Amino acid sequence: QLHRFRQLGYTVQIFDSGSDLGGIWYWNAYPGARVDSEVPNYELSLPELYEDWNWEEKYPGREELRRYFEHVERKLGVKKDVRFGTRVVGAKWDEAEHEWVVE
């Protein structure tokens, strides 16, 4: 979604309580952690990402997913629009400014 919003000309910010990309896969670090869906279900459907990425496993584990997130970062530069170590506790739409005010 971040990539698409950028293409549309929006300024977007992601808030993540983790300290690196991956969402739930930042936190899922238990032995044997892996996806429950076959790839390509787990990859982003952007040619610039899948044309030069090859999955090693049909059901990738955490380490391979982490490498994929690094690949996504190299291609899309996601991190510049992510506030890591941040939790959202509320959000209100400011009608006068036409923007979200996030706490």
C-alpha positions as CSV (number, residue, x, y, z in Angstrom):
1,Q,0.0,0.0,0.0
2,L,2.8,2.4,0.8
3,H,4.3,1.9,-2.7
4,R,0.8,2.5,-4.3
5,F,0.1,5.6,-2.2
6,R,3.5,7.0,-3.2
7,Q,2.7,6.4,-6.9
8,L,-0.5,8.4,-6.4
9,G,1.4,11.3,-4.9
10,Y,0.4,10.9,-1.3
11,T,2.7,11.5,1.6
12,V,2.4,8.4,3.8
13,Q,3.9,7.3,7.1
14,I,3.9,3.8,8.6
15,F,4.1,3.3,12.4
16,D,5.6,0.0,13.6
17,S,6.4,-1.0,17.2
18,G,9.2,-3.2,15.9
19,S,12.7,-1.9,15.1
20,D,12.9,-3.3,11.5
21,L,10.7,-4.3,8.6
22,G,8.6,-7.4,8.7
23,G,5.5,-6.7,10.8
24,I,4.6,-10.0,12.4
25,W,7.8,-11.6,10.9
26,Y,9.9,-9.2,12.9
27,W,8.4,-10.7,16.1
28,N,7.9,-14.3,15.0
29,A,11.3,-15.6,16.0
30,Y,10.5,-19.0,17.5
31,P,12.4,-22.1,16.2
32,G,10.8,-23.4,13.0
33,A,8.7,-20.2,12.3
34,R,7.5,-20.2,8.7
35,V,4.5,-19.2,6.5
36,D,1.5,-21.4,6.1
37,S,0.9,-20.4,2.5
38,E,2.9,-21.3,-0.6
39,V,4.8,-18.6,-2.4
40,P,4.0,-16.6,-4.5
41,N,1.1,-16.0,-2.1
42,Y,3.5,-14.4,0.3
43,E,5.3,-12.0,-2.1
44,L,4.3,-8.6,-3.3
45,S,3.0,-8.6,-6.8
46,L,5.3,-5.9,-8.2
47,P,7.5,-7.0,-11.2
48,E,10.4,-5.0,-9.8
49,L,10.4,-7.2,-6.8
50,Y,9.6,-10.7,-8.2
51,E,11.6,-10.5,-11.4
52,D,14.9,-10.8,-9.6
53,W,13.9,-12.7,-6.5
54,N,13.9,-16.5,-6.2
55,W,12.4,-18.2,-3.1
56,E,14.5,-21.1,-1.8
57,E,11.5,-22.8,-0.2
58,K,7.9,-23.3,-1.1
59,Y,6.9,-22.4,2.5
60,P,9.7,-20.0,3.6
61,G,10.9,-19.6,7.1
62,R,11.6,-16.5,9.1
63,E,15.2,-16.1,7.9
64,E,14.3,-16.2,4.2
65,L,11.4,-13.8,4.8
66,R,13.8,-11.4,6.5
67,R,16.1,-11.6,3.4
68,Y,13.0,-10.9,1.3
69,F,12.2,-7.8,3.3
70,E,15.8,-6.6,2.8
71,H,15.3,-7.1,-0.9
72,V,12.0,-5.0,-0.8
73,E,13.9,-2.3,1.1
74,R,16.6,-2.2,-1.5
75,K,14.1,-1.9,-4.3
76,L,11.4,0.4,-2.8
77,G,13.2,2.3,0.1
78,V,10.3,1.6,2.5
79,K,12.2,2.5,5.7
80,K,12.4,6.2,5.0
81,D,8.6,6.3,5.5
82,V,8.4,4.1,8.6
83,R,8.6,5.3,12.2
84,F,10.0,2.3,14.0
85,G,9.6,1.8,17.8
86,T,6.3,3.6,17.7
87,R,2.8,2.5,18.8
88,V,-0.4,4.2,17.7
89,V,-2.9,4.7,20.5
90,G,-5.4,6.9,18.6
91,A,-6.2,8.7,15.4
92,K,-8.6,11.5,14.5
93,W,-9.5,13.0,11.2
94,D,-8.9,16.8,11.1
95,E,-11.5,18.1,8.7
96,A,-10.1,21.6,8.5
97,E,-6.6,20.3,7.6
98,H,-7.8,17.3,5.7
99,E,-5.3,15.0,7.4
100,W,-5.1,12.4,10.1
101,V,-3.8,13.4,13.5
102,V,-2.1,10.3,15.0
103,E,-1.2,9.8,18.6
